[in-house]
Amino acid sequence: MTTAASQVTGDLPRHVAIIMDGNNRWAKARQLKPQDGHSRGAEVARKIVAACVDRNIPYLTLFAFSSENWLRPQTEVRALMALFLTVLRRDEITQLHAMGVRIRFIGNRSSFSKALQKGMLEVEKRTEANLKTTVFVAVDYGGRWDIAQAVSQLVAELPAESDIAGAITAANLHQYTSLAEAPDPDLCIRTGGERRLSNFLLWQLAYTELYFCDTYWPDFNEAELQLAIDDYASRQRRFGGQNAFAHDSVGQQENTEVLADA
């Protein structure tokens, strides 16, 4: 039952994060190569970006390649890198640019080839003035890496003889995380049937609503996205307190009366 102190969101999420899982299993079920699943997955990603633009969702984060994915068979990794480079050079980027999509890559870029690093930078520069939807593509990304690099950056920029322990606060650290410019995700979708975060956005997902579906990513579509959004809109969000309230990120909570759960 909905009460004044416990309200459903009833709104679109401002920031959706997606763990795009199931490409390999989709391909295996069809006796295809892993790269066929990844190629189909890239097409689905473009369509989901367009669907978010149509719904006026300002932020979307896609988990494209984790820091653990380097451990996969080298033939698959090479195929993934080739696909990544192809996507950066394809007409899809032009189409997304025309839709007003701003693209940013988060993760440890130094692991990629010079050609890929150049391609990522070119796409970012090309789309940097777009205002419709910002799409963060997580590549060679891990949540633990994100927190560790944020601590390193924070400490490195402290003046000499600073109180390091005192300076490492949640609000200060947040400024150096990969998604510092965006509100924390409201909704995180994972496809493929698994029920875990797999080292994705560990800092940012503290109060995010999680949605798991069995659909493999290559079969995910706009209707599936809408199901997740509808489920999100029906939920009650308290962020650890008894009252529902607006919540952007660390240090940006907008509530005058937050009570701990008894």
C-alpha atoms as an extended CHARMM CRD file, in Angstrom:
* protein
*
       262  EXT
         1         1  MET       CA              0.0000000000        0.0000000000        0.0000000000  PROA      1               0.0000000000
         2         2  THR       CA              1.2790000000        3.4690000000       -0.8470000000  PROA      2               0.0000000000
         3         3  THR       CA              1.3600000000        5.9820000000        2.0020000000  PROA      3               0.0000000000
         4         4  ALA       CA              2.5580000000        9.5700000000        2.3170000000  PROA      4               0.0000000000
         5         5  ALA       CA              5.7570000000        8.3340000000        3.9330000000  PROA      5               0.0000000000
         6         6  SER       CA              6.3620000000        5.5510000000        1.4100000000  PROA      6               0.0000000000
         7         7  GLN       CA              5.6720000000        6.5220000000       -2.1740000000  PROA      7               0.0000000000
         8         8  VAL       CA              6.2480000000        4.7790000000       -5.4720000000  PROA      8               0.0000000000
         9         9  THR       CA              8.4460000000        6.6640000000       -7.9050000000  PROA      9               0.0000000000
        10        10  GLY       CA              5.8570000000        6.8610000000      -10.6780000000  PROA      10              0.0000000000
        11        11  ASP       CA              8.5140000000        8.4710000000      -12.8600000000  PROA      11              0.0000000000
        12        12  LEU       CA             11.0350000000        7.6180000000      -15.5140000000  PROA      12              0.0000000000
        13        13  PRO       CA             14.5230000000        6.9370000000      -14.1940000000  PROA      13              0.0000000000
        14        14  ARG       CA             16.9570000000        9.7320000000      -14.9580000000  PROA      14              0.0000000000
        15        15  HSD       CA             19.8650000000        7.3260000000      -15.2040000000  PROA      15              0.0000000000
        16        16  VAL       CA             19.6780000000        3.7190000000      -16.4070000000  PROA      16              0.0000000000
        17        17  ALA       CA             22.6520000000        1.3470000000      -16.1950000000  PROA      17              0.0000000000
        18        18  ILE       CA             22.6790000000       -1.9450000000      -18.0890000000  PROA      18              0.0000000000
        19        19  ILE       CA             24.8370000000       -5.0510000000      -17.6920000000  PROA      19              0.0000000000
        20        20  MET       CA             24.5530000000       -6.4430000000      -21.2170000000  PROA      20              0.0000000000
        21        21  ASP       CA             24.9330000000      -10.1550000000      -20.5040000000  PROA      21              0.0000000000
        22        22  GLY       CA             24.2160000000      -13.2750000000      -22.5450000000  PROA      22              0.0000000000
        23        23  ASN       CA             25.8900000000      -12.6890000000      -25.9200000000  PROA      23              0.0000000000
        24        24  ASN       CA             27.9460000000      -15.8880000000      -25.7480000000  PROA      24              0.0000000000
        25        25  ARG       CA             25.0870000000      -18.0780000000      -24.5870000000  PROA      25              0.0000000000
        26        26  TRP       CA             22.8110000000      -16.6190000000      -27.2620000000  PROA      26              0.0000000000
        27        27  ALA       CA             25.3850000000      -17.5110000000      -29.9290000000  PROA      27              0.0000000000
        28        28  LYS       CA             26.0500000000      -20.9800000000      -28.4980000000  PROA      28              0.0000000000
        29        29  ALA       CA             22.3260000000      -21.8070000000      -28.4590000000  PROA      29              0.0000000000
        30        30  ARG       CA             22.2630000000      -21.0450000000      -32.1900000000  PROA      30              0.0000000000
        31        31  GLN       CA             25.5500000000      -22.8230000000      -32.9610000000  PROA      31              0.0000000000
        32        32  LEU       CA             27.1460000000      -19.5100000000      -33.9040000000  PROA      32              0.0000000000
        33        33  LYS       CA             30.5370000000      -18.0480000000      -33.0540000000  PROA      33              0.0000000000
        34        34  PRO       CA             30.8820000000      -15.8280000000      -29.9530000000  PROA      34              0.0000000000
        35        35  GLN       CA             31.6090000000      -12.8180000000      -32.1670000000  PROA      35              0.0000000000
        36        36  ASP       CA             28.2150000000      -13.2910000000      -33.8230000000  PROA      36              0.0000000000
        37        37  GLY       CA             26.5740000000      -12.8050000000      -30.4450000000  PROA      37              0.0000000000
        38        38  HSD       CA             28.6710000000       -9.7270000000      -29.7280000000  PROA      38              0.0000000000
        39        39  SER       CA             27.8840000000       -8.2620000000      -33.1460000000  PROA      39              0.0000000000
        40        40  ARG       CA             24.1580000000       -8.7410000000      -32.5800000000  PROA      40              0.0000000000
        41        41  GLY       CA             24.5800000000       -7.2860000000      -29.1030000000  PROA      41              0.0000000000
        42        42  ALA       CA             26.1210000000       -4.1150000000      -30.5490000000  PROA      42              0.0000000000
        43        43  GLU       CA             23.0720000000       -3.6680000000      -32.7810000000  PROA      43              0.0000000000
        44        44  VAL       CA             20.7640000000       -4.0750000000      -29.7910000000  PROA      44              0.0000000000
        45        45  ALA       CA             22.7780000000       -1.5140000000      -27.8250000000  PROA      45              0.0000000000
        46        46  ARG       CA             22.2170000000        1.0910000000      -30.5390000000  PROA      46              0.0000000000
        47        47  LYS       CA             18.4660000000        0.4170000000      -30.5120000000  PROA      47              0.0000000000
        48        48  ILE       CA             18.2830000000        0.6840000000      -26.7260000000  PROA      48              0.0000000000
        49        49  VAL       CA             20.1480000000        3.9900000000      -26.8270000000  PROA      49              0.0000000000
        50        50  ALA       CA             17.5610000000        5.2560000000      -29.3200000000  PROA      50              0.0000000000
        51        51  ALA       CA             14.7490000000        4.0090000000      -27.0650000000  PROA      51              0.0000000000
        52        52  CYS       CA             16.2030000000        5.9240000000      -24.1140000000  PROA      52              0.0000000000
        53        53  VAL       CA             16.4670000000        9.0560000000      -26.2490000000  PROA      53              0.0000000000
        54        54  ASP       CA             12.8120000000        8.6550000000      -27.2410000000  PROA      54              0.0000000000
        55        55  ARG       CA             11.8880000000        8.4300000000      -23.5450000000  PROA      55              0.0000000000
        56        56  ASN       CA             13.9300000000       11.5100000000      -22.6040000000  PROA      56              0.0000000000
        57        57  ILE       CA             16.1680000000        9.5330000000      -20.2570000000  PROA      57              0.0000000000
        58        58  PRO       CA             19.1710000000       11.8390000000      -19.8130000000  PROA      58              0.0000000000
        59        59  TYR       CA             21.7970000000        9.2600000000      -18.7850000000  PROA      59              0.0000000000
        60        60  LEU       CA             22.5170000000        5.6840000000      -19.8590000000  PROA      60              0.0000000000
        61        61  THR       CA             25.5220000000        3.5770000000      -18.8380000000  PROA      61              0.0000000000
        62        62  LEU       CA             26.3340000000        0.3950000000      -20.7630000000  PROA      62              0.0000000000
        63        63  PHE       CA             28.7240000000       -2.2490000000      -19.4030000000  PROA      63              0.0000000000
        64        64  ALA       CA             30.4450000000       -3.2260000000      -22.6440000000  PROA      64              0.0000000000
        65        65  PHE       CA             33.7570000000       -4.7950000000      -21.5490000000  PROA      65              0.0000000000
        66        66  SER       CA             34.8590000000       -5.5380000000      -18.0030000000  PROA      66              0.0000000000
        67        67  SER       CA             38.3940000000       -5.6490000000      -16.6720000000  PROA      67              0.0000000000
        68        68  GLU       CA             37.8760000000       -9.3970000000      -16.2120000000  PROA      68              0.0000000000
        69        69  ASN       CA             36.9170000000       -9.9310000000      -19.8670000000  PROA      69              0.0000000000
        70        70  TRP       CA             40.6030000000       -9.9480000000      -20.8260000000  PROA      70              0.0000000000
        71        71  LEU       CA             40.6930000000      -13.4620000000      -19.3290000000  PROA      71              0.0000000000
        72        72  ARG       CA             38.4410000000      -14.8240000000      -22.0690000000  PROA      72              0.0000000000
        73        73  PRO       CA             39.9550000000      -16.8320000000      -24.9680000000  PROA      73              0.0000000000
        74        74  GLN       CA             42.2610000000      -14.6140000000      -27.0060000000  PROA      74              0.0000000000
        75        75  THR       CA             40.3670000000      -15.3200000000      -30.2140000000  PROA      75              0.0000000000
        76        76  GLU       CA             37.2190000000      -13.8990000000      -28.6240000000  PROA      76              0.0000000000
        77        77  VAL       CA             39.0620000000      -10.8890000000      -27.1760000000  PROA      77              0.0000000000
        78        78  ARG       CA             40.6140000000      -10.0830000000      -30.5570000000  PROA      78              0.0000000000
        79        79  ALA       CA             37.2010000000      -10.3550000000      -32.2110000000  PROA      79              0.0000000000
        80        80  LEU       CA             35.7280000000       -8.0430000000      -29.5790000000  PROA      80              0.0000000000
        81        81  MET       CA             38.4520000000       -5.4540000000      -30.1250000000  PROA      81              0.0000000000
        82        82  ALA       CA             37.9320000000       -5.6170000000      -33.8910000000  PROA      82              0.0000000000
        83        83  LEU       CA             34.1750000000       -5.1750000000      -33.4090000000  PROA      83              0.0000000000
        84        84  PHE       CA             34.7480000000       -2.2630000000      -31.0430000000  PROA      84              0.0000000000
        85        85  LEU       CA             36.9270000000       -0.4920000000      -33.6080000000  PROA      85              0.0000000000
        86        86  THR       CA             34.3970000000       -1.1810000000      -36.3630000000  PROA      86              0.0000000000
        87        87  VAL       CA             31.5390000000        0.2520000000      -34.2870000000  PROA      87              0.0000000000
        88        88  LEU       CA             33.5360000000        3.4180000000      -33.5890000000  PROA      88              0.0000000000
        89        89  ARG       CA             33.9070000000        3.9540000000      -37.3370000000  PROA      89              0.0000000000
        90        90  ARG       CA             30.4310000000        2.9050000000      -38.4460000000  PROA      90              0.0000000000
        91        91  ASP       CA             27.4280000000        4.9900000000      -39.4500000000  PROA      91              0.0000000000
        92        92  GLU       CA             25.7490000000        4.2230000000      -36.1140000000  PROA      92              0.0000000000
        93        93  ILE       CA             27.8730000000        6.9110000000      -34.4700000000  PROA      93              0.0000000000
        94        94  THR       CA             26.6660000000        9.4120000000      -37.0650000000  PROA      94              0.0000000000
        95        95  GLN       CA             23.0670000000        8.3860000000      -36.3730000000  PROA      95              0.0000000000
        96        96  LEU       CA             23.5010000000        8.7160000000      -32.6130000000  PROA      96              0.0000000000
        97        97  HSD       CA             25.1770000000       12.0890000000      -33.0920000000  PROA      97              0.0000000000
        98        98  ALA       CA             22.1990000000       13.2500000000      -35.1610000000  PROA      98              0.0000000000
        99        99  MET       CA             19.8720000000       12.1840000000      -32.3280000000  PROA      99              0.0000000000
       100       100  GLY       CA             21.7250000000       14.4270000000      -29.8910000000  PROA      100             0.0000000000
       101       101  VAL       CA             23.5560000000       11.6330000000      -28.0630000000  PROA      101             0.0000000000
       102       102  ARG       CA             26.7270000000       12.4970000000      -26.1890000000  PROA      102             0.0000000000
       103       103  ILE       CA             29.1020000000        9.5400000000      -25.8330000000  PROA      103             0.0000000000
       104       104  ARG       CA             31.7080000000        9.1100000000      -23.1110000000  PROA      104             0.0000000000
       105       105  PHE       CA             33.9180000000        6.1230000000      -22.3660000000  PROA      105             0.0000000000
       106       106  ILE       CA             34.7760000000        5.1700000000      -18.7960000000  PROA      106             0.0000000000
       107       107  GLY       CA             37.3870000000        2.6640000000      -17.7120000000  PROA      107             0.0000000000
       108       108  ASN       CA             41.1210000000        2.0580000000      -18.0790000000  PROA      108             0.0000000000
       109       109  ARG       CA             41.7590000000        3.1020000000      -21.6690000000  PROA      109             0.0000000000
       110       110  SER       CA             45.4920000000        2.5000000000      -21.4550000000  PROA      110             0.0000000000
       111       111  SER       CA             44.8990000000       -1.2300000000      -21.9660000000  PROA      111             0.0000000000
       112       112  PHE       CA             43.5790000000       -0.6870000000      -25.4900000000  PROA      112             0.0000000000
       113       113  SER       CA             45.4410000000       -0.2340000000      -28.7580000000  PROA      113             0.0000000000
       114       114  LYS       CA             46.3910000000        3.2560000000      -29.9220000000  PROA      114             0.0000000000
       115       115  ALA       CA             43.8250000000        2.9520000000      -32.7140000000  PROA      115             0.0000000000
       116       116  LEU       CA             41.0320000000        2.2190000000      -30.2430000000  PROA      116             0.0000000000
       117       117  GLN       CA             42.1090000000        4.9890000000      -27.8870000000  PROA      117             0.0000000000
       118       118  LYS       CA             42.1420000000        7.4230000000      -30.7980000000  PROA      118             0.0000000000
       119       119  GLY       CA             38.7290000000        6.2270000000      -31.9620000000  PROA      119             0.0000000000
       120       120  MET       CA             37.2150000000        6.7030000000      -28.5050000000  PROA      120             0.0000000000
       121       121  LEU       CA             38.6250000000       10.2050000000      -28.2130000000  PROA      121             0.0000000000
       122       122  GLU       CA             37.3420000000       11.1690000000      -31.6570000000  PROA      122             0.0000000000
       123       123  VAL       CA             33.8200000000        9.9640000000      -30.8400000000  PROA      123             0.0000000000
       124       124  GLU       CA             33.8480000000       11.8620000000      -27.5510000000  PROA      124             0.0000000000
       125       125  LYS       CA             34.9850000000       15.0790000000      -29.2130000000  PROA      125             0.0000000000
       126       126  ARG       CA             32.4790000000       14.7050000000      -32.0310000000  PROA      126             0.0000000000
       127       127  THR       CA             29.5270000000       14.3210000000      -29.6620000000  PROA      127             0.0000000000
       128       128  GLU       CA             30.6490000000       16.4420000000      -26.6990000000  PROA      128             0.0000000000
       129       129  ALA       CA             28.2180000000       19.3160000000      -27.3670000000  PROA      129             0.0000000000
       130       130  ASN       CA             25.1410000000       17.0830000000      -27.6220000000  PROA      130             0.0000000000
       131       131  LEU       CA             22.5800000000       17.5390000000      -24.8550000000  PROA      131             0.0000000000
       132       132  LYS       CA             19.8330000000       14.9520000000      -25.4020000000  PROA      132             0.0000000000
       133       133  THR       CA             21.1780000000       11.7970000000      -23.7200000000  PROA      133             0.0000000000
       134       134  THR       CA             24.6500000000       11.0980000000      -22.3640000000  PROA      134             0.0000000000
       135       135  VAL       CA             25.7330000000        7.5000000000      -22.9240000000  PROA      135             0.0000000000
       136       136  PHE       CA             28.6090000000        6.2230000000      -20.8030000000  PROA      136             0.0000000000
       137       137  VAL       CA             30.2400000000        3.1340000000      -22.3130000000  PROA      137             0.0000000000
       138       138  ALA       CA             32.1790000000        1.1720000000      -19.6870000000  PROA      138             0.0000000000
       139       139  VAL       CA             35.2200000000       -0.5010000000      -21.2740000000  PROA      139             0.0000000000
       140       140  ASP       CA             37.9840000000       -2.2860000000      -19.3590000000  PROA      140             0.0000000000
       141       141  TYR       CA             35.9700000000       -1.1420000000      -16.3740000000  PROA      141             0.0000000000
       142       142  GLY       CA             35.6810000000       -2.5860000000      -12.8860000000  PROA      142             0.0000000000
       143       143  GLY       CA             33.9810000000       -1.1240000000       -9.8390000000  PROA      143             0.0000000000
       144       144  ARG       CA             36.9540000000       -1.8460000000       -7.5810000000  PROA      144             0.0000000000
       145       145  TRP       CA             39.2840000000       -0.2170000000      -10.1020000000  PROA      145             0.0000000000
       146       146  ASP       CA             37.0290000000        2.8510000000      -10.1540000000  PROA      146             0.0000000000
       147       147  ILE       CA             37.1840000000        3.2780000000       -6.3810000000  PROA      147             0.0000000000
       148       148  ALA       CA             40.9490000000        2.6580000000       -6.2610000000  PROA      148             0.0000000000
       149       149  GLN       CA             41.7160000000        5.1610000000       -9.0180000000  PROA      149             0.0000000000
       150       150  ALA       CA             39.4570000000        7.7270000000       -7.3320000000  PROA      150             0.0000000000
       151       151  VAL       CA             41.4130000000        7.3850000000       -4.0820000000  PROA      151             0.0000000000
       152       152  SER       CA             44.7000000000        7.6890000000       -5.9860000000  PROA      152             0.0000000000
       153       153  GLN       CA             43.5690000000       10.8490000000       -7.7780000000  PROA      153             0.0000000000
       154       154  LEU       CA             42.2320000000       12.4230000000       -4.6050000000  PROA      154             0.0000000000
       155       155  VAL       CA             45.4280000000       11.7840000000       -2.6500000000  PROA      155             0.0000000000
       156       156  ALA       CA             47.6410000000       12.9190000000       -5.5460000000  PROA      156             0.0000000000
       157       157  GLU       CA             45.9080000000       16.3000000000       -5.7050000000  PROA      157             0.0000000000
       158       158  LEU       CA             46.0820000000       17.0320000000       -1.9790000000  PROA      158             0.0000000000
       159       159  PRO       CA             48.4860000000       19.7990000000       -0.9290000000  PROA      159             0.0000000000
       160       160  ALA       CA             51.6800000000       18.7350000000        0.8040000000  PROA      160             0.0000000000
       161       161  GLU       CA             51.3350000000       17.8310000000        4.4840000000  PROA      161             0.0000000000
       162       162  SER       CA             47.5490000000       17.5150000000        4.1670000000  PROA      162             0.0000000000
       163       163  ASP       CA             45.4690000000       15.4060000000        6.5130000000  PROA      163             0.0000000000
       164       164  ILE       CA             45.0040000000       12.5340000000        4.0750000000  PROA      164             0.0000000000
       165       165  ALA       CA             42.7190000000       10.5170000000        6.3210000000  PROA      165             0.0000000000
       166       166  GLY       CA             40.4990000000       13.5270000000        6.9410000000  PROA      166             0.0000000000
       167       167  ALA       CA             40.3530000000       14.3910000000        3.2450000000  PROA      167             0.0000000000
       168       168  ILE       CA             39.0900000000       10.9710000000        2.1800000000  PROA      168             0.0000000000
       169       169  THR       CA             35.3720000000       11.5110000000        2.6500000000  PROA      169             0.0000000000
       170       170  ALA       CA             32.5420000000       10.0670000000        0.5700000000  PROA      170             0.0000000000
       171       171  ALA       CA             31.7520000000       13.4720000000       -0.9320000000  PROA      171             0.0000000000
       172       172  ASN       CA             35.3820000000       14.1840000000       -1.8550000000  PROA      172             0.0000000000
       173       173  LEU       CA             35.9890000000       10.7150000000       -3.2380000000  PROA      173             0.0000000000
       174       174  HSD       CA             32.8460000000       10.8150000000       -5.3550000000  PROA      174             0.0000000000
       175       175  GLN       CA             34.2580000000       13.7130000000       -7.3790000000  PROA      175             0.0000000000
       176       176  TYR       CA             36.9680000000       11.4350000000       -8.7800000000  PROA      176             0.0000000000
       177       177  THR       CA             34.8180000000        8.4510000000       -9.7060000000  PROA      177             0.0000000000
       178       178  SER       CA             34.0800000000        7.6920000000      -13.3440000000  PROA      178             0.0000000000
       179       179  LEU       CA             30.4710000000        8.9230000000      -13.2450000000  PROA      179             0.0000000000
       180       180  ALA       CA             31.0140000000       11.9910000000      -11.0560000000  PROA      180             0.0000000000
       181       181  GLU       CA             29.3000000000       14.2540000000      -13.5950000000  PROA      181             0.0000000000
       182       182  ALA       CA             26.0540000000       12.2480000000      -13.5510000000  PROA      182             0.0000000000
       183       183  PRO       CA             23.5160000000       11.3460000000      -10.8730000000  PROA      183             0.0000000000
       184       184  ASP       CA             23.8310000000        7.8130000000       -9.5620000000  PROA      184             0.0000000000
       185       185  PRO       CA             21.8470000000        5.2810000000      -11.6020000000  PROA      185             0.0000000000
       186       186  ASP       CA             18.2130000000        4.9890000000      -10.5710000000  PROA      186             0.0000000000
       187       187  LEU       CA             17.7640000000        1.6440000000      -12.3130000000  PROA      187             0.0000000000
       188       188  CYS       CA             20.2700000000       -1.0870000000      -13.1570000000  PROA      188             0.0000000000
       189       189  ILE       CA             19.1600000000       -3.7920000000      -15.5820000000  PROA      189             0.0000000000
       190       190  ARG       CA             21.0150000000       -7.0710000000      -15.9890000000  PROA      190             0.0000000000
       191       191  THR       CA             20.0700000000       -9.3740000000      -18.8390000000  PROA      191             0.0000000000
       192       192  GLY       CA             20.9900000000      -13.0290000000      -19.2830000000  PROA      192             0.0000000000
       193       193  GLY       CA             19.5630000000      -14.5470000000      -16.1100000000  PROA      193             0.0000000000
       194       194  GLU       CA             22.4450000000      -13.9630000000      -13.6880000000  PROA      194             0.0000000000
       195       195  ARG       CA             21.7180000000      -12.2320000000      -10.3610000000  PROA      195             0.0000000000
       196       196  ARG       CA             24.8900000000      -10.3730000000       -9.4750000000  PROA      196             0.0000000000
       197       197  LEU       CA             26.6690000000       -7.0660000000      -10.1850000000  PROA      197             0.0000000000
       198       198  SER       CA             29.9230000000       -8.5510000000      -11.5070000000  PROA      198             0.0000000000
       199       199  ASN       CA             32.0830000000       -5.6550000000      -10.2680000000  PROA      199             0.0000000000
       200       200  PHE       CA             29.9660000000       -3.0210000000      -12.0470000000  PROA      200             0.0000000000
       201       201  LEU       CA             29.5720000000        0.4950000000      -10.5780000000  PROA      201             0.0000000000
       202       202  LEU       CA             30.0650000000       -0.7010000000       -6.9990000000  PROA      202             0.0000000000
       203       203  TRP       CA             30.2780000000        2.8690000000       -5.6910000000  PROA      203             0.0000000000
       204       204  GLN       CA             27.3830000000        4.2550000000       -7.7180000000  PROA      204             0.0000000000
       205       205  LEU       CA             24.8010000000        1.4870000000       -7.2150000000  PROA      205             0.0000000000
       206       206  ALA       CA             24.4240000000        1.9490000000       -3.4440000000  PROA      206             0.0000000000
       207       207  TYR       CA             20.7190000000        2.8340000000       -3.6730000000  PROA      207             0.0000000000
       208       208  THR       CA             19.9710000000        1.8060000000       -7.2370000000  PROA      208             0.0000000000
       209       209  GLU       CA             16.9180000000       -0.3260000000       -8.0050000000  PROA      209             0.0000000000
       210       210  LEU       CA             18.0740000000       -3.6410000000       -9.5050000000  PROA      210             0.0000000000
       211       211  TYR       CA             16.1610000000       -5.4390000000      -12.2510000000  PROA      211             0.0000000000
       212       212  PHE       CA             17.1550000000       -8.8880000000      -13.5110000000  PROA      212             0.0000000000
       213       213  CYS       CA             15.6810000000      -10.5960000000      -16.5500000000  PROA      213             0.0000000000
       214       214  ASP       CA             16.3750000000      -13.9500000000      -18.2060000000  PROA      214             0.0000000000
       215       215  THR       CA             16.4470000000      -12.5430000000      -21.7400000000  PROA      215             0.0000000000
       216       216  TYR       CA             19.8550000000      -12.7430000000      -23.3940000000  PROA      216             0.0000000000
       217       217  TRP       CA             21.1370000000       -9.3390000000      -24.4690000000  PROA      217             0.0000000000
       218       218  PRO       CA             20.8890000000      -10.0350000000      -28.2420000000  PROA      218             0.0000000000
       219       219  ASP       CA             17.1500000000      -10.6780000000      -27.7260000000  PROA      219             0.0000000000
       220       220  PHE       CA             16.5840000000       -7.6500000000      -25.4920000000  PROA      220             0.0000000000
       221       221  ASN       CA             14.3850000000       -5.0020000000      -27.0860000000  PROA      221             0.0000000000
       222       222  GLU       CA             12.3910000000       -1.8520000000      -26.4560000000  PROA      222             0.0000000000
       223       223  ALA       CA              9.4670000000       -3.8010000000      -24.9920000000  PROA      223             0.0000000000
       224       224  GLU       CA             11.8030000000       -5.4610000000      -22.4660000000  PROA      224             0.0000000000
       225       225  LEU       CA             13.2300000000       -2.0550000000      -21.5840000000  PROA      225             0.0000000000
       226       226  GLN       CA              9.7400000000       -0.7270000000      -20.9710000000  PROA      226             0.0000000000
       227       227  LEU       CA              8.9650000000       -3.6630000000      -18.6710000000  PROA      227             0.0000000000
       228       228  ALA       CA             12.0010000000       -2.7560000000      -16.5830000000  PROA      228             0.0000000000
       229       229  ILE       CA             11.0130000000        0.9140000000      -16.4840000000  PROA      229             0.0000000000
       230       230  ASP       CA              7.4410000000        0.0470000000      -15.5010000000  PROA      230             0.0000000000
       231       231  ASP       CA              8.7500000000       -2.1880000000      -12.7200000000  PROA      231             0.0000000000
       232       232  TYR       CA             10.9940000000        0.6370000000      -11.5100000000  PROA      232             0.0000000000
       233       233  ALA       CA              8.0890000000        3.1010000000      -11.5180000000  PROA      233             0.0000000000
       234       234  SER       CA              6.0800000000        0.7960000000       -9.2450000000  PROA      234             0.0000000000
       235       235  ARG       CA              8.7490000000        0.5450000000       -6.5600000000  PROA      235             0.0000000000
       236       236  GLN       CA              9.0970000000        2.4150000000       -3.2680000000  PROA      236             0.0000000000
       237       237  ARG       CA             12.4430000000        4.1550000000       -2.7840000000  PROA      237             0.0000000000
       238       238  ARG       CA             13.5500000000        5.1640000000        0.7180000000  PROA      238             0.0000000000
       239       239  PHE       CA             17.3510000000        5.3170000000        0.3980000000  PROA      239             0.0000000000
       240       240  GLY       CA             17.8030000000        3.8390000000        3.8760000000  PROA      240             0.0000000000
       241       241  GLY       CA             15.2420000000        6.1090000000        5.5740000000  PROA      241             0.0000000000
       242       242  GLN       CA             11.5150000000        5.9040000000        6.1750000000  PROA      242             0.0000000000
       243       243  ASN       CA             10.5460000000        8.7190000000        3.8160000000  PROA      243             0.0000000000
       244       244  ALA       CA             10.9140000000        8.6830000000        0.0570000000  PROA      244             0.0000000000
       245       245  PHE       CA             13.0130000000       11.5770000000       -1.2120000000  PROA      245             0.0000000000
       246       246  ALA       CA             14.9060000000       12.8850000000       -4.1980000000  PROA      246             0.0000000000
       247       247  HSD       CA             18.4560000000       11.5820000000       -4.3720000000  PROA      247             0.0000000000
       248       248  ASP       CA             21.1350000000       12.6080000000       -6.8430000000  PROA      248             0.0000000000
       249       249  SER       CA             24.4860000000       11.3260000000       -5.6490000000  PROA      249             0.0000000000
       250       250  VAL       CA             26.7490000000       11.3910000000       -2.6190000000  PROA      250             0.0000000000
       251       251  GLY       CA             26.2530000000       14.6680000000       -0.7780000000  PROA      251             0.0000000000
       252       252  GLN       CA             23.2550000000       15.6530000000       -2.9200000000  PROA      252             0.0000000000
       253       253  GLN       CA             20.3290000000       14.2090000000       -0.9820000000  PROA      253             0.0000000000
       254       254  GLU       CA             17.2810000000       16.4460000000       -0.9500000000  PROA      254             0.0000000000
       255       255  ASN       CA             15.2370000000       15.5680000000        2.1010000000  PROA      255             0.0000000000
       256       256  THR       CA             14.6350000000       17.4330000000        5.3210000000  PROA      256             0.0000000000
       257       257  GLU       CA             13.4410000000       14.4350000000        7.3060000000  PROA      257             0.0000000000
       258       258  VAL       CA             15.2910000000       11.1640000000        6.8850000000  PROA      258             0.0000000000
       259       259  LEU       CA             14.8530000000        8.6190000000        9.6340000000  PROA      259             0.0000000000
       260       260  ALA       CA             16.7740000000        5.3890000000        9.9600000000  PROA      260             0.0000000000
       261       261  ASP       CA             14.7300000000        2.2270000000        9.6440000000  PROA      261             0.0000000000
       262       262  ALA       CA             13.7860000000        0.9170000000       13.0500000000  PROA      262             0.0000000000
